[in-house]
Amino acid sequence: MFNGFAESAVSGGTLGGFLLLAFALLIGHALADYPLQGAFLATGKNRNGDPSDFFGGTSVPKRLWLHALTAHSLIHAGFVWVITGSAALALAEFILHWIIDLIRCDERISYNIDQLFHCLCKLAYAALLASGMRMPF
């Protein structure tokens, strides 16, 4: 199921359609990863971080990182869903974004590799849609 933008972008399977959809997905990524993440989610999603400043010196809720990382990943999934109209791609984005950021927060990959993986996901979604592949939901 596509939304109108994605349907018009990928109809005909052209390179231009792929590029337009990829551009829209990358814009969504930039919005979700920078202004919409904010300091609270950026700090809170890291299970190795110290978000105590956000709680005025009181104790931090247990497993805050799970909530913050999940919320951040849902924001990304929402952009993918709105842009593509595909709940399947939104679910893939949620899972992949959650895993990539968890690995990044554990310092097993660098910031640049983290961003590369996120951008490659967006390019893969655009390629799948531009190829004419229909998502199950």
ZIVEN-V264314 format. One record per helix or strand. SS is the DSSP state (2 for helix, 1 for strand). FROM is the first residue (numbers start at 1). LEN is the number of residues. If there is no record, write none. Layout:
BEGIN
{{SS:FROM:LEN} {SS:FROM:LEN}}
END
This chain:
BEGIN
{{2:4:7} {2:15:19} {2:38:7} {2:51:5} {2:64:21} {2:87:19} {2:111:20}}
END
